Amino acid sequence: MSYKNDVEAVDAFVEKYKSLKQEIAKVIVGQDEIVTQTLISIFSQGHVLLVGVPGLAKTLLVNTIGQALGLTYSRIQFTPDLMPSDIVGTEILDQTRQFKFIKGPVFANIILADEINRTPPKTQSALLEAMQEKAITVAGETYKLDSPFFVLATQNPIEQEGTYPLPEAQLDRFMFNLILDYPSFEEEVNIVKHTTKGKTEEVKKVLNNEEILFFQDLLRKIPVADNVINYAVNLVSKTRPYTPKAHPWAEKYLNWGAGPRASQYLIIGAKTHAAINGKYSPDIEDVQAVALPVLRHRIVRNYKAEADRVETDDIIKTFLNEEV
């Protein structure tokens, strides 16, 4: 790919992004915000935790995005008896009595980790190590994972019996926490029309691996003004109770605030959000656009918040609605 300059490259990215959205919309009806945030995360080299009840097309969403991006795709159903080797792979003895490594489903570009909280921490950590290091180690050998590498993990918010909730330190590895809601009446009518006629839409490949990696690097290079970085860090500082910049609601309703990784993801997400909207540098509105999914799994409410029925999103919106 040869572009005269980065501005031309960003313009090309916007066109590719529009084509991507059109292809995905052939199969996914509605859920525009979820599709947008998922694509922002992929191009920002982040991972997504998707929380939603069964039957809201989470698997179809990941499969469709994989097809449009021309990426390999693996689905791992997390169950209580799943072992780490079922994810990363295992060594076997071949006919020549040599150990041979058989790669597991984690060796794909897009991984759907379905109901990640149904499996014990030992197995969860096998995937989370791969997310962080983009590599796995088996019997002293290190194996690099495919690039690009993106994990979309799902959780069912209803059934919590027999689950192993992800600890805060592991939740922090996800760039976004997206809440998948029921479709509107009109969207559900369209879904039923779409899915009961027998003919399936074909999703065309819009990008290849090389282009995705190029655009990921390009977006990282987008310049950011100091006032935007200061705003992002200030916003994260407000979430930390008993610190100099803590917001009164943080003191009242939070046990724990977000760490520095939140500030990093706010800026990286703002860069991508700016680019898909045709801007060459993010402003404060772009930070605000990604603040909810970046922060909602990084702050911990206390008993007072639960007693007053104050939700995590309410707290974040209060921080956002203050004067800049």
C-alpha positions in Angstrom: 0.0 0.0 0.0 1.4 3.3 -1.0 -0.1 6.6 0.0 1.4 10.0 -0.5 1.0 10.9 3.1 -0.8 9.9 6.4 -3.7 12.2 5.6 -4.4 10.3 2.3 -4.0 7.0 4.3 -6.6 8.1 6.9 -9.0 9.1 4.0 -8.5 5.6 2.5 -9.2 4.1 6.0 -12.5 6.0 6.2 -13.6 4.5 2.9 -12.7 1.0 3.9 -14.5 1.4 7.2 -17.7 2.5 5.4 -17.5 -0.5 3.2 -17.0 -2.7 6.2 -20.1 -1.3 7.9 -22.1 -1.9 4.7 -21.0 -5.6 4.4 -21.7 -6.3 8.1 -25.2 -4.6 7.9 -26.1 -7.2 5.2 -26.2 -9.8 8.0 -26.4 -7.9 11.3 -29.6 -5.9 11.7 -29.4 -2.9 14.1 -26.7 -3.0 16.9 -25.0 -0.2 15.1 -23.2 1.1 18.2 -22.0 -2.4 19.1 -20.6 -3.0 15.6 -18.9 0.4 15.6 -17.3 -0.1 19.1 -16.1 -3.6 18.1 -14.4 -2.3 15.0 -12.9 0.6 17.0 -11.4 -2.0 19.4 -10.0 -4.2 16.5 -8.3 -1.3 14.8 -7.0 0.0 18.2 -5.5 -3.5 18.9 -7.7 -4.1 21.9 -10.1 -6.9 23.1 -13.8 -6.7 23.9 -15.9 -8.2 26.7 -19.5 -8.4 25.5 -22.2 -8.7 28.1 -25.7 -9.8 26.9 -28.4 -12.4 27.3 -28.4 -15.5 24.9 -29.8 -15.1 21.4 -28.6 -11.6 20.6 -26.4 -12.7 17.7 -23.0 -12.4 19.4 -21.6 -15.4 17.5 -23.0 -14.2 14.2 -21.5 -10.7 14.8 -18.0 -12.1 15.3 -18.3 -14.5 12.4 -19.6 -11.7 10.1 -16.8 -9.3 11.1 -14.2 -12.0 10.6 -15.5 -12.6 7.0 -15.6 -8.9 6.1 -12.0 -8.5 7.5 -10.8 -11.7 5.7 -9.6 -13.1 9.1 -9.5 -16.6 10.5 -12.0 -17.3 13.2 -12.3 -19.7 16.2 -15.1 -20.1 18.7 -14.3 -21.6 22.1 -17.3 -22.6 24.3 -16.1 -22.2 27.9 -17.4 -24.9 30.2 -16.4 -25.9 33.8 -14.4 -28.9 32.5 -12.4 -27.0 29.8 -8.7 -27.3 30.3 -5.9 -24.8 29.3 -4.6 -27.3 26.7 -8.1 -27.2 25.0 -7.4 -23.5 24.2 -3.6 -23.2 23.5 -2.9 -26.8 22.2 -1.0 -29.7 23.4 2.1 -31.8 22.7 1.7 -35.4 21.4 4.1 -38.2 20.5 4.1 -38.8 16.8 5.0 -42.1 14.9 8.7 -41.2 15.1 8.4 -40.9 18.9 9.1 -37.2 18.7 7.0 -34.7 20.6 4.9 -32.6 18.2 2.9 -29.5 19.1 -0.8 -29.5 18.0 -2.0 -26.0 17.9 -5.3 -25.1 19.7 -8.1 -22.8 18.6 -6.3 -19.8 20.0 -4.2 -19.8 16.8 -6.6 -17.7 14.8 -7.1 -14.0 14.2 -10.4 -13.6 15.9 -11.4 -15.7 19.0 -14.9 -15.8 20.3 -14.6 -16.9 24.0 -18.2 -17.8 24.6 -19.3 -17.4 28.3 -15.7 -16.9 29.6 -17.0 -16.8 33.2 -18.2 -20.5 33.0 -14.7 -21.9 33.3 -12.3 -22.0 36.3 -9.6 -19.3 36.7 -6.8 -21.7 35.6 -8.4 -22.0 32.1 -9.4 -18.3 31.9 -5.8 -17.3 32.6 -4.6 -19.4 29.6 -6.5 -17.1 27.2 -5.7 -14.0 29.1 -2.0 -14.6 28.9 -2.4 -15.0 25.1 -4.3 -11.7 25.0 -1.5 -9.8 26.8 1.6 -11.4 25.3 0.3 -12.3 21.8 2.2 -15.5 22.4 1.9 -18.8 24.4 4.4 -21.0 26.1 4.1 -24.8 26.0 6.8 -27.1 27.5 9.3 -24.2 27.5 8.7 -23.4 23.8 7.2 -20.0 22.9 4.8 -19.8 20.0 3.8 -16.4 18.4 0.1 -16.0 17.7 -1.3 -14.9 14.4 -1.5 -11.1 13.7 -3.8 -9.3 14.0 -5.2 -11.0 17.1 -8.5 -10.1 18.7 -10.5 -11.7 21.5 -14.2 -11.1 21.9 -15.3 -12.7 25.2 -19.0 -13.0 26.1 -20.7 -13.2 29.5 -24.3 -13.9 30.3 -25.5 -11.4 32.9 -28.5 -13.6 34.1 -27.3 -17.0 35.2 -24.5 -16.5 37.8 -24.7 -20.0 39.4 -21.6 -22.0 38.9 -19.7 -19.2 37.3 -16.2 -17.8 38.0 -16.3 -14.0 37.6 -13.2 -12.5 36.1 -11.1 -10.7 38.7 -10.5 -6.9 38.2 -6.9 -7.4 37.1 -8.0 -9.7 34.3 -11.0 -7.5 33.3 -8.4 -4.7 32.8 -7.0 -6.5 29.8 -10.2 -5.9 27.8 -10.2 -2.5 26.1 -14.0 -2.3 26.0 -16.9 -3.7 28.0 -20.0 -3.5 25.7 -23.5 -4.1 26.9 -25.6 -5.8 24.2 -29.3 -4.9 24.7 -32.5 -6.2 23.1 -33.3 -4.9 19.6 -36.0 -2.3 19.1 -39.4 -3.5 17.9 -38.6 -2.4 14.3 -35.2 -4.0 14.4 -36.7 -7.3 15.6 -39.3 -7.3 12.8 -36.4 -6.9 10.3 -34.4 -9.6 12.0 -37.3 -12.1 11.7 -37.8 -11.1 8.0 -34.1 -11.5 7.4 -33.6 -14.8 9.1 -36.7 -16.8 8.1 -36.6 -16.4 4.3 -34.1 -19.1 3.7 -31.6 -17.1 1.6 -28.4 -15.9 3.4 -26.5 -12.8 2.4 -22.9 -13.2 1.2 -20.4 -11.0 3.1 -17.6 -9.8 0.8 -14.0 -9.5 2.1 -13.1 -5.8 2.4 -9.6 -5.9 4.0 -6.7 -8.3 4.2 -4.3 -9.0 7.1 -1.6 -6.7 5.6 -4.1 -3.7 5.3 -5.4 -4.2 8.8 -1.9 -4.2 10.3 -1.1 -1.1 8.3 -4.2 0.8 9.5 -3.6 -0.3 13.1 -0.1 1.2 12.9 -1.4 4.3 11.1 -4.0 5.0 13.8 -1.4 4.8 16.6 0.6 7.6 14.8 -2.3 10.0 14.9 -1.2 13.1 16.9 -3.1 14.1 20.0 -3.2 17.6 21.5 -2.0 18.0 25.1 -5.4 19.3 26.4 -7.1 16.1 25.1 -4.5 13.8 26.9 -5.0 16.0 30.0 -8.8 15.6 29.8 -8.5 11.8 29.5 -6.1 11.5 32.5 -8.2 13.9 34.5 -11.3 11.8 33.8 -9.6 8.6 35.0 -8.3 10.4 38.1 -11.8 11.4 39.0 -12.7 7.7 39.4 -10.1 7.1 42.2 -11.6 7.5 45.7 -9.4 9.1 48.4 -7.0 10.7 45.9 -6.4 14.5 45.3 -8.5 14.6 42.1 -11.3 12.2 43.2 -14.8 13.3 42.3 -17.3 13.4 45.3 -19.3 10.6 43.7 -16.1 8.4 43.6 -15.7 9.0 47.4 -19.3 8.2 48.0 -20.0 5.3 45.6 -16.7 3.6 44.6 -14.4 1.2 46.3 -11.8 1.3 43.5 -11.1 3.5 40.5 -9.5 2.9 37.1 -5.8 2.4 36.5 -3.4 4.0 33.9 -4.4 1.5 31.3 -7.8 3.2 31.2 -6.1 6.5 30.2 -4.1 4.7 27.5 -7.2 3.1 26.0 -9.2 6.4 26.2 -6.6 8.0 23.9 -6.1 5.0 21.6 -9.9 4.6 21.3 -10.3 8.4 20.7 -7.8 8.3 17.8 -9.7 5.5 16.1 -13.1 7.2 16.8 -11.8 10.4 15.3 -10.4 8.6 12.2 -13.6 6.8 11.4 -15.4 10.1 11.5 -12.9 11.7 9.0 -10.9 13.7 11.6 -7.1 13.7 11.6 -6.7 14.3 15.3 -9.1 13.5 18.2 -10.8 16.1 20.4 -12.5 15.8 23.8 -15.7 14.6 22.2 -13.9 11.5 20.9 -12.6 10.7 24.4 -16.1 11.0 25.7 -17.5 8.7 22.9 -15.4 5.8 24.2 -15.4 6.6 27.9 -18.3 4.3 28.9 -17.0 1.1 27.4 -13.4 1.8 28.6 -14.3 2.7 32.2 -17.4 0.6 33.1 -15.4 -2.6 33.9 -12.5 -0.7 35.6 -14.4 0.9 38.5 -15.8 -1.0 41.4 -19.0 0.1 43.1 -19.5 -0.1 46.9 -22.5 -1.2 48.9 -23.8 2.4 49.1 -24.1 2.5 45.3 -26.0 -0.7 45.3 -28.3 0.4 48.1 -29.0 3.7 46.3 -29.4 1.8 42.9 -26.7 3.9 41.3 -25.4 2.0 38.3 -21.8 2.1 37.0 -22.9 4.0 33.9 -24.7 6.6 36.0 -21.4 7.3 37.8 -19.4 7.6 34.6 -22.0 9.9 33.0 -21.8 12.2 36.1 -18.0 12.5 35.6 -18.5 13.2 31.9 -21.3 15.8 32.4 -19.1 18.1 34.4 -17.4 21.2 32.9 -14.3 20.4 30.9 
